[in-house]
Amino acid sequence: MRVLLSTYGSRGDVEPLAGLAAELRTLGAEVRVCAPPDAEFEKLLNGVGASLVPIGPSARELVSGVTPGSMDDARRIASALVAMRLGMLEAASECDALLATGLVPAGAREVAERVGIPYVFAAFIPGVLPSPHHAPLPLPGRPFPPGADNRTMWDVHAENMAALYGEPLNAQRAGLGLPPVDDVRAHVYTDHPWLAADPVLAPMPEAPELGVVRTGAWLLPDERPLSEELEAFLDAGEPPVYVGFGSMPVHVLKGAAEAAVEAVRSHGRRLLVSRGWAELGLVDGADDCFLIGETNHRALFGRVAAVVHHGGAGTTTTSARAGAPQVVVPQMADQPYWARRVAELGIGATPEGPPTAESLSAALATALDAETGARARAVAAEVRADGAAAAARLLVDQLR
């Protein structure tokens, strides 16, 4: 049995597929993953016995200089995403199923249709799945009307998705000898989408008419030890505060990292700074600050006082599972949703207004409060770790 998994994006988009691939391998499946050609992704996937089929440029290269909310940038990226998925045809021709996630995977279903294999779409957040119970994540295009209800906002969402992806998608379908589609969203997401998010962190009301298949978050086991230098820093004083913004480029952060460092120091706390895509560095040479690269977050977050981050699904879930209070500094896409959920659960806070040293210090005061810490530890006990295993069994059972 061969399964093709597909995504496009940053580490937060690829790592869940590595977690799913690891579970599929235990069930005897051969796994290929179509993803950006980054060396770190190849290493990550090879580590779980899966092979990388590279498509397109690095996501970091594709989004370089992108202005959040820019319609021109959004159209350019949408066309590029649809076109690059043609590169999956050869890999898919030898597979029994194709599962797609990540940035709107328009074009992936076309590959599955052309080859004649089942197609599954999986989301990492409820906000991309149409439901009267919640508002959609906004897409560039027509804004939601003031005071609009959820149904109206979902109508606008469908229009914007068609405006972004309809033309390049139907051009690809024509080239493959397939008929055009009118409802791009329904076509890409299918009538039985999977939701790969923890039910505590990302609840979705039961709605049988939506056909949503809930699996839980896809977590990749990580047994790597922390470096000796990092261990020494952790042991040298009180638990530090972690500051990292993952795949956010520096032009999007606009000084948020520097403000976060100042906020942490205003509380008399030591700090860990993660380089990330923004290539963050140390503000000065003071010994209260330690710079780290890619590391085992699951092991690290259980030993910090709080985690200051951008609000990616993976970082939010890993922090919650470790019982670490969070300060979420959302910038784009699904990040405001995760910031809101962290606040609603009482396991952290988000700064009010722009992320200044003052607003971040206030949010950090909430995160460092004893009551928040107790709540974070309680929620950690409820976060499931079997989502990838459940999804792997479901996919294999469907193919038997």
N, C-alpha and C positions, 0 to 999 in steps of 0.2 A: 504494500500500500504506500503510495506516494502522495504527500500533501504539499501544496504550494501556499505559503503564507505571504501576504503582500502588505507593505506599508511604505509611507514616505514621510520623512520628518527627522526629528532629532532623536537622541538617545531615549527620551521618554516615549517615543513611538515604537522604537525597535525592541527595547528591553522586554516589554510584555510578550512580544512574539517569541523571544528567546525562552521566556518562561513556559509558554504554550508548547514550543518545540521540544523542550526538555521532557514534558509530560507525554507528548506524542511519541517520542523515542522510546519511552518505557513501555508503550503499548505496541511497539514493533513497527511503527511507521517510519518511512524515510521522509525527511523534511527538507524542503528548500525554502529560502526566504528571499523574496525580492525586496530590496531596500537600497538606500544610497550607498555608494561605493567606499564609504569611510573605513579605514583600517580597523578602527575600534569596533565597528559592527561585525566585521569578518571574524575578529578574534572572539567577540562575544558569542557569536553563533557557532563557531567551530568548537567552542568550549562546551556546548551542549549537544554536539554531534549533528548539527544542522549545517547546511552549506549556503553561502551567500550568493545570490544571483544579482549582481549590481545593476541598478537602473538609474539613469539620469546622473546629474552632478550631485555633489554633496549638498545636503539641505542648507548647510551654512552658506554655501556659495549662492544657492538659488535665492535666499531671502536677504542677502547682503544689500544693505541700503534701502530695504523696503520700509515704506512709511505705513504704520498701522492705520487702517481705514481708507487707504488710497484705492480708488476704483481701478485706476490704470495698472497699478501693481497687482491687484487682485486678479484682473483679467489675464495679465501676462503669466502669472503663476498657474492659474486654472488651465490655460492652454498647454503650458509645459507639462503639468501633471497628467493630463489626458494623453498627450502625445507619447510621453515616456513609457506609459504602461503597455504600449505596443511591444516594448522590449521583453515582455513576459511571455509572449506567444510560444517561443521555442521551449522554455522551461515548463509551461503549462501543458504542452502537448504530451508530456510523459507522466502527467500527474492525474490523480483520481478526484481531486477537489481543489478549489481555490477559496481561501478565506482572506478578505481584505479589511484593513483598518486604516487608521491614520488620517491625514488630511484628506478631505472628501475624495474617496477612491473612484471617481468617475473614470471609466475606461477599463476597470478591472473586470466588471461583469461581461463586457464585450469579449474579453479574452476567453473567459469561461464559456460563453455562448459559442464562440467560434470553434473552440476545441471540443465542446460537448461534454463538459463536466459540471458538477454542482458548484454553485457559488454561494458563499455566506458572507454577510456584512456584519462586522462587530464594532460597536461604539464603546468609548471609554467614559462616556458621560451621558446622563439622561437628556441633556439639553439639545442633542441633535436628533432625538426621536420624537416625532410629532405626537403631542398629547394635550388635551384641554387642561391638564392638571399643572402644566408649567409653561413658561415662556421659552421660546427658542433662543439659542445663542445667535447673536446678530451676525449677518453676513454683510460685506460691503454692498452698497446699492441703495434702494429706496429705504428711508428710515421708517421705523414703526410710527404710525399715527399717534399723536398725544392721547393718552387715556385709552388706548386700544386694549381689548381683551385678548386672552391667549389665542383664541381661534383666529382673530384678525391678524395677530402677529405671525402666526404660522402660515397664513395665506401670503403675507408679504415675504416671509422666509422662502417659500416655494418659488415665488416670482424672482427673487434675487438669485437663488440657486440656478434657476433656468437661464437667467441673464448671464451668469458667469460661465456655466458649463454646457449649456444647451448646444451652442454652435460648434465648439470643438468636439463635443461628444458625438453629435450626429455626423460630423464630417468623418470621424473615425469609423463609425458604424457603416457609413456608406462605403468606405474603403475596404471594409471586411465583408461586404455583401449582406449587411444586416439592415432591417428597416429602421426608420427614425423613431425616437421616443419623444413623447410630449411632456410627461411628468418626470422630470429628471430626478427629483428627490425620491419619489416612490420607486423608481427604477434602480437607483443606486443602493438605497437602504433596504429594499425588498419588503415583503409583508410579514417576514419573521426575522427581524434583526436581533442580533445578540447584544446584550449589555454586559460588558466586562468591567464592572465597577462594584466596589464593596457595598452591600445593601445598607450598612450603617452610615457610611460616609456619603453615599449617593442614593438615597431612597427614591423609589418610583412607585406611585400607587398602582395597585393591581388593576389592570385594564385589559381583559382578555381580547377585546376587539383590536388592540394594537399588535398582538402577536409577538410581543417582546419575550425573548428567551434570556433569562438571567443566569449568568455563570459565576459571578464574583470576579474580583480583580485578578489579573494574571501576574503573579509575582515570581521572579526568578530567584531561586535559592542562591545565596552567596555565602560561602564559607571562608573567604579570604581573610587573613589576619590583617589588622591595622599595622602600619609601619612602626618600626621601633622608635623612630623620631616622634611620631604622632602619639604613641603610647606614653612616651616620656613627658610630652607636653600635657597630656590629659592627667597624668599622675602628679604633676608638679603643683597643682592647686585646685580650687573649686571648679566644678564643671563649667566649661566655657559656653558661649553662645555661638552657634554656627551661622555664618552668613554666606549664602550662595544663590546664584540666579540662573543656574543651569544653562540652557540654550538661548537665553536672552542676549542679543548683541548689545554692545555698549551704547550704540546710538538710541536704542529703545529705553535703556535704563535711565539715562539722563541724570546721573549723579545719585541714583538711589543707593548704590553700593556704598559710596563714601558717606552718605547720610546715615546708613545703617551702622557703619563702623562707629561713627560719632555717637549714635544713640546707645550702642552697647556700652561704650566706655562711660557714658553719663551715668550708667547704673553700677559702675565699678566692676564690671565683668570682663574677664578675659574673652578672647574671641578666636574662632577659626574662620578663615576666609578661603572659599573655594574659587579657583580661577574661573572655571566655566568658559563659555564662548566669549565672554567679555574680556577674558584674560585679566581678571582682577589681580592686583598686586597688593603688597603691604603698604599701608599709608606711611609708615615710618619704620624705624628699626627697633621699636620698643618690644620688650620681651613678653608683653601681654597678648601678642598677636602671632598666630601661626598660619602659614599659607599651605594649602593642600591642593592636590590635583584629584584625579579620579580615584575614588576609594570605596570601601564597603560601607555604604550609608546605613545599612541595617544594623551593623555592629556599632557604628559611630553614634547614631542618633539616640541610642539608649544611654549614652554617657554625656550628653550635653544638657545644658539648662534650658535651652530653647533653640528652635530652628527658624531662621529668617530666610524666606525664599520667595520665589515668583508665583507659586501656586500651580505648578504642573501637577497632573494627576498622579504621577509616580512619586514625586517628592512628598505630596500631601499624604498619600497612602502609607508610604514608608515611615514618615514622621509619626502618623497616627498609630501605626502598628507598634512603633517603638515606645509609645507613651510620651513623646516629646512635645511640650507646648509649642505652638507655632505663631509666627508673625508672617502673614502672607501679604506680599506687595504685588498685587496683580497688575499686569501690563496689557494683556490682550487675550483673545480667543476664549478658552474655557477657564482662564485663571480667576476672573471675578466670581465665577460659580464656586470654585473651591474655597476662595476667601470667605464667601458668605457661609458656606457649610461649616468651615472651621469656627466661625463666630457663633453660628446657631447651635453647634454642639458644645460650645463652652470650652473648647480645647485650645483657644488662642484668640488672636485679634488681627485686624487689618488697620492700617493708619487711616485716619479721616483726612480726606483731601490729598494733595500731592505728598509724596514720600519725602518729607524733610526730616532733619535730625529731631526736631521737636515732635512731629506727629509719630515718628517711629519710636521715639522714647516712650511716648504715652501708650502705644500699642504694646511695646515690650514690657511695660509695667504690668499690664494685664496678663501677658503670657507668663511672667515670672511670679505672679501671685500664687500663693499656696493652693487656693481653691481651684485655679486653672490647672495646676499640676496634678491635683487629685483627680479632676475630671478627665484629663488626658490619659492617666493611667487606667481609669475605669473603662474608657472607650477602647483603649488598646486591647483589652481582654475580649472585646466583642468583634474586632476586625478579623475576618476570615482569611485563611491562608491557602484554601483549597480550590480557588477559582480556576486556575490553569488546569488542574487535574480534572475538574468537572467538565470544562470545555473540551479537553482532549477526549474524554470518554464519550461525550455527546457527538463529537465529530466522527470518531471511529465507528460508533454504533450506527450512525446515519449511512455510512458507506458499506456496512456489512450486509 
